[in-house]
Amino acid sequence: MWWHLNFLLLILLIASALGVVASQQRARYIYQAIHEEEKNIARLNIEFGQLELELSTWANPSRIEKLARNRLMMQDVKRQGN
């Protein structure tokens, strides 16, 4: 009778140990995924900063005015009347 109980406890102990191992492996996988996503966030933040700088360059009012005058032959409204 006691050997049945011991055998049952052994099975429960092995199942518990396997559960701990699986849980640790899952935690390692999640930690690695978080680390990869943090690297992606850093890379995207750098790219976003570069794109903001590029946008500010392209949207510079003096650049737009120069392009309007040279490529589109536009003039100031004030000078057209004179």
N, C-alpha and C positions, 0 to 999 in steps of 0.2 A: 504494500500500500504506500509506504514512504517513497519507494523508488518511483511511483507514478507522480507523486508531488515533486520530487527532485527533477524528474525528467521534464515536467511541465515548467518548472522554474528555469531550467537550463534553456529550454526553447524560448521562453520569454526574455531571458538574458541575451541570447543571440539576436533575437528580433530587435531588442532595444539597442544593442550595439550597432546593428546594421542601420537602424534609424538615425543614430548619431552620426555615423559615417556619411550617410546620404545627406543629412542636414549640413554637415561641414562642407561637403562638396558643393552643394547648392549655394552656400554662403560664399565660397571662393569664386564660383561662377558669377554671382551677382556683384561681388566686389570688383572683379575684372571688368564686367560690363559697365559699372559705374565709372571706373577709371578711364575706360575708352571714351565714354560719353563726355567726361570732363576734358579730355584732350580735344575732342571734337568742338566743344564749347569754346575753348581757348583759340582753336584755329578759326572758327567762325567769327569770333570777336575781332581777331586781327583782320580778317577779310572784310568785315563790316566797316572797320575803321578806314581801311584802304578805299573802299567804295565811297564812303562819306567824303574823303579827301578828293577823290576823283570827281564826285558830283559837285563839290564846291568849286573845283577848277572849271568844269564845263559850264556851270551856271554863273560864273563871274560876270557881273554886268558889263565891265569894260570889254571882255571877250565877246559877249553877245553883241554889243554895239559895234565892235570892229567887224564881226562877221556880217552884220546887217548892212553896214556901209559898203564893204568890199564885195561880198558875194551877191547880195540882193539889190545893190545900188539904192539903198534907202537913205533918206535924208531926214534931218530934224524937221519937225513941223514949223518951227520958228523960222528956219532959213528958207523954206519953200516959198513963203509969202514975200520975201525980200528980193 
